[in-house]
Amino acid sequence: MAQAPVLCIGSALWDIIASASAPMEHGRDIAGEIRRQLGGVALNVAVALVRQGQPAALLSAIGNGPEGDALIDALESEGVDCRFIYRSSDPTDSYLAIEHPNGDVFGAIADCASLERAGDQIFSPLLDGRLGRPTDPWPGRVVVDGNLPAALMESLSSRLEFSNCQLSIAPASPGKADRLRSALSGGKITLYVNLGEAEILAEKSLGNSEEAALALIALGAARAIVTNGPRNACFHDGNETVSLTPPSTDSHSTTGAGDVFMAAHIAAGVQGATPRVRLQEAINASARHITRKLT
């Protein structure tokens, strides 16, 4: 029997990443390198899952012009199932970031207008029989990112489409973390955040990832996984707490590291790994990602 795919719902776009040759300052014009690559949280998670041997299908909105066609072609070459993507008449979304020489992001702009306008049309395969129907909701794993419109994020815990699945959510950025708060009320969601995003959700300062994970469980998350850059990452499910320290690394680019972390943690869970092994696998995958040679 074929392994069920993880459904990855949210942003799928082109990343434009500028790597600065020196630390950036406001208004400064310096040399660097600019590259285009696959991007978007849902897309990155799907690609990372497939690379780890876990089938993944993408539900998103991608423009029907040449940029969108190229994005679909690239995804299919990676092995991601693109049959359920909504092809929009709007331009394909994009993300623009400038990174310091150490890979940390100096600033970024995410243009997810097509995804926002598509709204719940991207959920159609979960209701029309292709992946699920109202009387038989999708029973597998689902990843949702916070680039979806705020109204959709707020309705996740009550939507029929997700009533029978194992749902994991990531905010996509600190600016969109607020969208997740109401979704936690159902007590079923696994939440992946960094410490800054956890503080936004908890509306208070939190000392470390373990304190943050406990606060998110109190808000209603079933499980919370909190990262904190080079400091301890933590898993907590209301009963068990696991805290591990990432290895010391020289990073080249941190863009997408959280998505790779999430994918590795989910893939290890599919294989039945313990919480400690899952967290270690996720940390290791993220470390490999940020130290990879850029092309």
N, C-alpha and C positions, 0 to 999 in steps of 0.2 A: 504494500500500500504506500503510495507516495506521501512524503512528509508534507503536512499542511504548512502553507506559507505564513509568515508573520505579515500582517497588514500594516503598512506604514502610511499614515495619513497626515498630510500637511504640505510643507513647502518643497518644491522641486524647481531649481533655477540654475542660472550660471553665476558662479562666483568670479568676481574680478578682484584679485588680491595684489596689492602693491607692497613689496618688501623693501623697506627703507634701508639705505646703506649706513645710516647713523641715527641715533635717537631723534625722534621727531619733536619739533617745537611748533607752537602756533604760528602760522604764517610763513613757515620756512619752506623753501623749495630745494630739495636735495635729489641726488641720484638714487636709483634703485632698480628693481626688476618688477615687471608686471606680468601676471599670468592669469589665464582663464581656466577654470576647472569646474567640475560638477559641484553643485552646492544645494543648500537647503537641508534642514534638519531631517525631515522624513526621508528625503533622497539619500542623504549620507548614511542614515541608519540602515536603509534597505541595501545599499551597496556593501556596507561593512558586514551585514548579516550574510549575504550571498558569498562574499569572500571567505567567510568562516564555515561555509557548507550548509547554511540554513536558508531555505527558500524564502523569498520575500516578494510581496506585491505592493505596488505603489498606488495610492489613491491621492490624486492631486489635480491641479489645473495647470495645463501647459498650452501655450499659444500654438495655433495651427500654422504659423509661418515657418520660414527656414530655420530660425533660431530654435523653435520648438521641435522641429523635425530632427535637428542635429542633437538636441538633448535626448529625445527618445531613442535615437540610434545609439548614442553613447551608453544609455542605460541598458538597452537590450544586449549590447555587446558585453556588458558586465554580468548579464544573467538575471537582471531584475524583471519581474513580470509587469509589463506596462499596459496590459489589456484593459485595465479599469480606469485609466487616466481620463479625465475630462479635458477634451481639446477645446480651448477657448478661442474666440475671435480677438481677444485682447493680446497684447504683446506678452511674450514669455517673461516671467519675473527675473530679477537679478539682485545681486548683493555686491556691494563695493566696500572694501576694507583696506586700511593702511596698517601695516604691521611694523613694529620696531625691529631692529636687527635680531633681538632675542626671540622673536616670534609672537610676542604679546601684541594684542590689537591696540593701536593708538586711537582709532575711531572707525566707525562703519555706518553704512546706510543700507537698509533692507527695503527693496521695492517689491512688496508682495501684493500689489494692487489686483493682479489677475486672480490670485487665490482668494482675496477678500471679496471680489465681485462674484466669483463663482458660487460662494456660499455653500449651502448644503447640497448643491448638485453633485459635489464630489462624493457624497455619501450614497448616491443612487444605487451602486452595485450591491450595497448591503441590504437593500429593500426590494430590488426588482428580480431577485432570483439568481443573479450571477454569482453572488457570494452569500447571500442570505435573503430572507423575506420576513415580513412581520410576524408570521407564525413560527418561524425557525431562524432566529438571529444567529449571526456568526459566532461559533463557539470557541474560536482559537485566540491567539495572542494578537493584540492590536497596539500599535504605537501611535500616539497623536502628539503633534507639536503645537506650540502656542502661537504659531503664525496664522492659524485659523481665525476667522472673525471672532471678536469678543463674545458676541451673542451665542455662537456655536460652542465655544469653550465653556460658557456658563451653563449650557444645557446638557453637557455630556453625561452627567450622572443620572439624568432622567430620560435620555433618549433610548427608544426601543432598540435601535441598531446595536447598542453596546450593552444590552442587558444580560447577555450570556457569555461575554468574552472576558479575557484577562487583559485589562487595560492599563497601559503605562503611558505617562505623560511627561514631556519636557517642555519648559517654557519658551525655548528658542533664544531668549535674551532677557536680561534683567528688566528691560522696558515693557516686556509682555508677561512678566511673572504674575501680576495682579489678575490676569485672566483666569488663572488656575484656581483661585481661592474657592469659588462657589462649586467647582467641579469636585472638590474634596469631600463635600458633605455626604456623599453616598457611602463613604467608608470602604470602597472597593479598589481604589486606584493606587498603583505603584508610581511614586513620584521621583523623578531624577532632576536634581537641581545643584547649583553651586551654592556656596555659603551666602553670597550676596543676594541671590534670588530667594533663598530661604528666609533671609532677614526681611525682604520685601513682603513675602507671604505672611510671615509671623508679625510684621509691623513692629519689630523691635530688634535691637542689637543682640547678636548671638556670638558666644565666645569661640566656638569651634564647630566642626561638622557633627560631632556627637550630640552636642546641645541642640544643634539645628534639627537633626533627625528626630529627636524627642519632641521638639516643638511642632514639627509637621505631623507627627502621629497624633498629637493632641488636637490639631486642626481637622483631623478626619482622614488622613492618608492611611491606607492599609499597610503600606511599606514605604519607607523613605530612604533614598540613597543620595548622600550629600558629598560633593567634592569640594576641595579647598586648595586648588593649585598644587604646590609641592608639599602641602601639609596633609594630615590624615584625611582619608576618605572614610565615610561611615555608612553602614547599612543598619536599619532598625525596622522591625516589623511588629513592635508592640510587646514582643517577648524576648527575642534574641537581638543582641547588639554585636556588630563586628566592626572594628576600626583598624585600618591598615595604612601604612605610610608609603607613598609612591617612591620609586627609586630616584636618586639624584640624576638629572639629565641636562644636556645642553640642547635646548629646543631650537628648532628651525622655524616652525609655524604651529601656533596653537589653534588656528581655525579648524573647526570640525573635530577637535579632540574629544569634546563632550559627547558628540554623536557616536564616535567610535567606542568610547567607554560604554555608552548605553547599549550598543549593539552586542558587544562582547559579553556584557552582564546578562542580557536576554538569551543569547545563544548558549551560554553555559547553563542557564536555567532550563532550557529545553532539553539539555543532555542530563539533567537531574543532579547537577553539582550542588554541593553544600553552599550556604551563604558565604562562608569564608573563601571557598574556591572561586565562586562567582565574582566576588569583589576583587580578588587577586587577578583573575583573568582580565577583568575590566581595566584595572590599573595598568597591567602589562601592555594591553592593547593600546591604551592611550599614550603610554610612554613611547611605544614603537612609532606611533603616529607623529608625535611632535618632534621626534629625532630623525624622521625619514629624510632621505635626500630629495630635495625639491627639484622638479624638472620643468 
